[in-house]
Amino acid sequence: MQETSDFVLFLGRFHPLVVHLPIGILMFAFFLELINRFQKQSNFDAVIKIALLLGAISAFFASVLGYMLSQSGDYEEGMLDSHFWLGVATIVVTFLAWILKANFFPLPESFKVIRSNIAVLTLIVVLISVTGHYGGNLTHGSDYLTKYAPFNDNKKIELPALASLDEVVVYPYLVEPVLEAKCYSCHNESKQKGNLAMYTPELLMEGGKHGPILVAGDAAESEMYKRVTLPESDEEFMPPEGKTPLTDEEISILKFWIDSVNVDFTKTLAQLNVPEEIQLIAANKLNLTYSGKLASDAMPKVNVLDAKTIDVLISEGFQVRELVLGSSLLDITLPDNTVDLKDESGLNKKIALLVAIKDNVIRLDMGGNGVTDEHLKSITVLSNLQQLKLPDNPITDKGITYLKQLSVLNSVNLYKTNISKVCLSQFSEMTNLRKVYAWQTSITSEDVVSFNTNEEGPKIILGL
Amino acid sequence: MCDGHDTLRSNNKDLQQVEKQWDRRNFLTKTSLGLGALALGSLMNPQKTFASLAAGGSDNDAVNSILKNQLGLPHHVPKAKRIVYLFQSGGPSQLDMFDYKPKLKDMYGKDLPASVRKGQRLTGMSADQTTFPIAPTIMDFQQYGESRAWVSELMPHLAEVVDDLCFVKSMQTDAINHDPAITFMQTGNQLPGRPSIGSWLSYGLGSDNENLPTFITLVTKNMPGQPLYSRLWGNGFLPTEHQGVQFRSGKDPVLFLSDPENYDGHDRRKMLDYLGKLNNLQHDAYGDPEIQARMAQYEMAFRMQTSVPEVTDMSDEPDYIFDLYGKDSREPGTYAANCLMARKLLEKDVKFVQLYHQGWDQHIGCPEGVRAQCKRTDQANAALIKDLKQRGMLEDTLVIWGGEFGRTVYSQGQLTKTDYGRDHHPKAFTMWMAGAGVKPGFTYGKTDDFSYNVVENPVHIHDFHATLMHLFGIDHEQLTFKHQGRRFRLTDVHGKVVKDILT
């Protein structure tokens, strides 16, 4: 199929705007006709005639734009068809009504019953309403109108918020949201592709036209898992072409649920032996705290900063990068020799700026800027700091004791500082710390060998 | 619209008169079409039209991005902040360096089985040979480190750091000749004209040190071999400021950067300011982005007048660092000196440092040729890894070593007990990476017993590019540039991130 040009889609997007013109004009005609009917002395026929013509013309243009919009292929075919043909019908009827109203072809007396009167206008209004309803459904989804209606008891039941990972019930909190996001649109009450419905546990277990899709304890044999992990180009791949495939995290959740939870619908994480990776995914999805081994890889959720704060940082000589755009998670560098060492308050002022955004600093580099133990003390409030680079600074063992408060720190660079082997034991107390760079300090390779007896501790990296 | 018109334009009445003489065509274009174009322009590109508004406007608007990267980058948390790409031009022989194939010893001189070659297209240099005699390497191989990686006797220094390296032994390319192959490796396409990897990164992520170019190229001096063209570090259709800047060896690393004789440069700032005003005028009138690129380059050159002499000054490097990189490193322009320079540039947060080392094209005299090349590069390669590691920079610096293709298992020309030649081979070759986000002490992919076909986990150049972008927080499918009606990416319509080599 030939790709629709951007310009056609650009115009198409004006359809929802333009389409309100004929709606308004024709409603106006309808009301005038009503007045005509009940107030015998008024005669608005001339106005109605113009309104019908304008309505028909604007409806025609709106439908052309609508057709352009439909070329994007973003819309569900069946409903699109109904919307299209009803739209065409509206235009045709309106034109006919105008022709009758204008009396271009005087009809013989016996046909006088067919004339543009309140009945025809009512028909137009009905057509507009139904067409508009389909259009609305296309744009907003078919449950948009009734979702919050008082008579609708299919409202989504909000899961209660949880306090800790232990309370998480695997199916409703982790698995169902995946199915809801990626599968329900084709396997629901009203639509069951491949005879498969997934919206209740019973139906999910029942499977589709090829039988059950889940084998408890064996993801590799489960049709559902197989289908979502095929190469994307495969005919059988789910979700089908054009829809968003499952993310790696979502696939991990399904695998965990089938393999380790044995397709159980009620178990909580507390009852299971949960891999760190799943704990981390769950904590991220449900906004819970996770403090396991992978904690230092996880990215915290932090307040969004405003541009002014960043501008101030930059004007103070910091280089600021956002780790992921829009996340406000920052990688901050103070290039070496930015701080004038003679100016005592210079660095304090800069550090105060960092303290003000303490949750947002994930990586920090302040090499070669006269950072002392006292400065380290003040940056211990940067509780989300994962990577800290402080080479070429007058830091001593005393400063290292402060670092212990940085609970997710996984790498610290202290090369060319005044630390000694005394602080090695401090490092081993820091649970998440994995790498310490200590070249050009008084720490020797013998010190490291005698210290690195257990595998779990951080790796001390020296140099020549 | 045009600030500064009055101050910059001449006061000459006649000239002003001429400027006001619009003919009918000009008048109609400017008034009718011009107005329409303005309206359309604002629809298409609201940022530009309302840029001045936004700049002076309130900061309270919840801006999605505080740093305003208009490309929406990075897409995910990056592992790598900088990269040094040690490009080995000519096609290093994987058979004599990394890809150990002991079974070949017994097949010395036998014809390469057709079942292995599978009708593979050969170059004109060996296609006419009546036989394709198998040439097992004469190099000794040993396993090193905890990762037990195989390395030949030619690289005693690299053998010391194998536990920091990630070998990919299943690289594949589509091109069989140097220029298309190098162009493919550096730009993702065999034909010239696309932006190089460094330009894409510069365009996508911007600079971390505004005093130095984001993308710097160093070429080993006086090396024979296939020519290198500056388009290999060119910006293609991306804005010009993203092209690589070559630092040369010798007195002037960047040409024409120093002040000419008898000029002390005291009023250069004033000159540039005035030039900037003129260029702004021109930009307002024509909107050509190349005008902005030129202004950016003038400003960069101005800052480089101080930053380049500073960063290229080797005098503050202690002797043990020169010893680490080898005695060549004291001579500017050698591979070793360039490796050391690369470290200094990376230390200054230059994002992409690209080295080129020619001379890996051993059609004849392969053993001696490769031996000489390893002698020139081995110590410096290992030194760079060690040096970055001890400074803690290997954590967020990606190091890449590799050429444009591999070499054949059969001998091109005469095969003797001590000598053989090897032709180009695109279907399997070895590269290594180290540092930011790639698994250390790891080997990925496998070739058959002839190092001819990949039998496990092939990594195509597009996949390599996708993985590289991934390490920088970029989804390679999302970073595009529209040019001549089409959106281009580094990976074109291919590429899969090789997740298995990522930490």
Interface residues (C-beta under 8 A of the other chain):
Chain A: M299 V304 L305 D306 A307 K308 T309 I310 Q319 V320 R321 E322 L323 V324 L325 G326 S328 L329 D331 T333 P335 Q387 K389 P391 S411 N413 Y415 K435 Y437 W439 I461 L462 G463 L464
Chain B: D59 N60 A62 V63 N64 S65 I66 L67 K68 N69 G72 L73 P74 H75 H76 V77 P78 K81 D208 N209 Y320 L324 D349 K386 D387 K389 Q390 R391 G392 E395 D396 G473
